[in-house]
Amino acid sequence: EPAEEQSSFTVILKEGGANKIAVIKALREINPNLGLKEAKDLSEKPGAVVAENVNKGTADEAKAKLTAAGAAVELK
C-alpha cells in the first residue's frame, strides 16, 4: 500500500540564527498574535514550535520566511 501523504505539519524553529531582528519580524508575520516579547522569547528557544497542524503550503511559506531571515527550521 502507498504511504499516506502527510496533510498537517508542525513548523519547528531549530535555531534563531545571527539576525535576530529579521527572525522576530518573520515570526510576527507568521503569527500576528505574537507580541514583540513573545516573538523574541520564541526566537531564543531552540526547538520552539512556530506553527502546529498547518497545511503544507502554510508550513512551506513559514519555513521560507524564517530561512530567509537566517533561522534554521524543521518541518515535521
C-alpha positions as protocol buffer text, in pm:
chain_id: "A"
residue {
  index: 1
  type: GLU
  ca { x: 0 y: 0 z: 0 }
}
residue {
  index: 2
  type: PRO
  ca { x: 125 y: 350 z: -74 }
}
residue {
  index: 3
  type: ALA
  ca { x: 216 y: 555 z: 231 }
}
residue {
  index: 4
  type: GLU
  ca { x: -44 y: 813 z: 323 }
}
residue {
  index: 5
  type: GLU
  ca { x: 75 y: 1164 z: 243 }
}
residue {
  index: 6
  type: GLN
  ca { x: 116 y: 1388 z: 543 }
}
residue {
  index: 7
  type: SER
  ca { x: -152 y: 1657 z: 549 }
}
residue {
  index: 8
  type: SER
  ca { x: -69 y: 1858 z: 860 }
}
residue {
  index: 9
  type: PHE
  ca { x: 272 y: 1988 z: 957 }
}
residue {
  index: 10
  type: THR
  ca { x: 443 y: 2141 z: 1256 }
}
residue {
  index: 11
  type: VAL
  ca { x: 700 y: 2415 z: 1194 }
}
residue {
  index: 12
  type: ILE
  ca { x: 985 y: 2399 z: 1447 }
}
residue {
  index: 13
  type: LEU
  ca { x: 1249 y: 2667 z: 1494 }
}
residue {
  index: 14
  type: LYS
  ca { x: 1577 y: 2479 z: 1536 }
}
residue {
  index: 15
  type: GLU
  ca { x: 1798 y: 2786 z: 1577 }
}
residue {
  index: 16
  type: GLY
  ca { x: 1731 y: 3160 z: 1569 }
}
residue {
  index: 17
  type: GLY
  ca { x: 2045 y: 3244 z: 1375 }
}
residue {
  index: 18
  type: ALA
  ca { x: 2252 y: 3561 z: 1382 }
}
residue {
  index: 19
  type: ASN
  ca { x: 1993 y: 3807 z: 1252 }
}
residue {
  index: 20
  type: LYS
  ca { x: 1755 y: 3807 z: 1550 }
}
residue {
  index: 21
  type: ILE
  ca { x: 1553 y: 4110 z: 1438 }
}
residue {
  index: 22
  type: ALA
  ca { x: 1469 y: 3957 z: 1099 }
}
residue {
  index: 23
  type: VAL
  ca { x: 1370 y: 3628 z: 1266 }
}
residue {
  index: 24
  type: ILE
  ca { x: 1145 y: 3812 z: 1515 }
}
residue {
  index: 25
  type: LYS
  ca { x: 980 y: 4002 z: 1226 }
}
residue {
  index: 26
  type: ALA
  ca { x: 926 y: 3674 z: 1037 }
}
residue {
  index: 27
  type: LEU
  ca { x: 775 y: 3510 z: 1346 }
}
residue {
  index: 28
  type: ARG
  ca { x: 533 y: 3800 z: 1385 }
}
residue {
  index: 29
  type: GLU
  ca { x: 439 y: 3778 z: 1014 }
}
residue {
  index: 30
  type: ILE
  ca { x: 366 y: 3407 z: 1051 }
}
residue {
  index: 31
  type: ASN
  ca { x: 172 y: 3453 z: 1376 }
}
residue {
  index: 32
  type: PRO
  ca { x: 31 y: 3807 z: 1402 }
}
residue {
  index: 33
  type: ASN
  ca { x: -99 y: 3730 z: 1753 }
}
residue {
  index: 34
  type: LEU
  ca { x: 257 y: 3723 z: 1888 }
}
residue {
  index: 35
  type: GLY
  ca { x: 370 y: 4033 z: 2071 }
}
residue {
  index: 36
  type: LEU
  ca { x: 726 y: 4158 z: 2039 }
}
residue {
  index: 37
  type: LYS
  ca { x: 838 y: 3995 z: 2366 }
}
residue {
  index: 38
  type: GLU
  ca { x: 672 y: 3662 z: 2283 }
}
residue {
  index: 39
  type: ALA
  ca { x: 835 y: 3657 z: 1938 }
}
residue {
  index: 40
  type: LYS
  ca { x: 1175 y: 3744 z: 2090 }
}
residue {
  index: 41
  type: ASP
  ca { x: 1141 y: 3468 z: 2352 }
}
residue {
  index: 42
  type: LEU
  ca { x: 1036 y: 3220 z: 2083 }
}
residue {
  index: 43
  type: SER
  ca { x: 1334 y: 3313 z: 1864 }
}
residue {
  index: 44
  type: GLU
  ca { x: 1574 y: 3241 z: 2151 }
}
residue {
  index: 45
  type: LYS
  ca { x: 1428 y: 2900 z: 2238 }
}
residue {
  index: 46
  type: PRO
  ca { x: 1575 y: 2613 z: 2031 }
}
residue {
  index: 47
  type: GLY
  ca { x: 1310 y: 2359 z: 1934 }
}
residue {
  index: 48
  type: ALA
  ca { x: 1025 y: 2609 z: 1967 }
}
residue {
  index: 49
  type: VAL
  ca { x: 704 y: 2526 z: 1783 }
}
residue {
  index: 50
  type: VAL
  ca { x: 620 y: 2816 z: 1549 }
}
residue {
  index: 51
  type: ALA
  ca { x: 306 y: 2671 z: 1389 }
}
residue {
  index: 52
  type: GLU
  ca { x: 123 y: 2349 z: 1464 }
}
residue {
  index: 53
  type: ASN
  ca { x: -116 y: 2142 z: 1250 }
}
residue {
  index: 54
  type: VAL
  ca { x: -88 y: 2365 z: 942 }
}
residue {
  index: 55
  type: ASN
  ca { x: -121 y: 2259 z: 578 }
}
residue {
  index: 56
  type: LYS
  ca { x: 182 y: 2207 z: 353 }
}
residue {
  index: 57
  type: GLY
  ca { x: 151 y: 2545 z: 180 }
}
residue {
  index: 58
  type: THR
  ca { x: 142 y: 2736 z: 510 }
}
residue {
  index: 59
  type: ALA
  ca { x: 428 y: 2529 z: 651 }
}
residue {
  index: 60
  type: ASP
  ca { x: 645 y: 2587 z: 341 }
}
residue {
  index: 61
  type: GLU
  ca { x: 570 y: 2960 z: 348 }
}
residue {
  index: 62
  type: ALA
  ca { x: 662 y: 2985 z: 717 }
}
residue {
  index: 63
  type: LYS
  ca { x: 982 y: 2787 z: 657 }
}
residue {
  index: 64
  type: ALA
  ca { x: 1077 y: 3011 z: 363 }
}
residue {
  index: 65
  type: LYS
  ca { x: 1025 y: 3331 z: 565 }
}
residue {
  index: 66
  type: LEU
  ca { x: 1227 y: 3204 z: 862 }
}
residue {
  index: 67
  type: THR
  ca { x: 1503 y: 3060 z: 644 }
}
residue {
  index: 68
  type: ALA
  ca { x: 1530 y: 3390 z: 454 }
}
residue {
  index: 69
  type: ALA
  ca { x: 1569 y: 3563 z: 792 }
}
residue {
  index: 70
  type: GLY
  ca { x: 1859 y: 3334 z: 877 }
}
residue {
  index: 71
  type: ALA
  ca { x: 1690 y: 3083 z: 1107 }
}
residue {
  index: 72
  type: ALA
  ca { x: 1723 y: 2704 z: 1093 }
}
residue {
  index: 73
  type: VAL
  ca { x: 1378 y: 2546 z: 1056 }
}
residue {
  index: 74
  type: GLU
  ca { x: 1242 y: 2191 z: 1053 }
}
residue {
  index: 75
  type: LEU
  ca { x: 906 y: 2062 z: 932 }
}
residue {
  index: 76
  type: LYS
  ca { x: 753 y: 1759 z: 1099 }
}
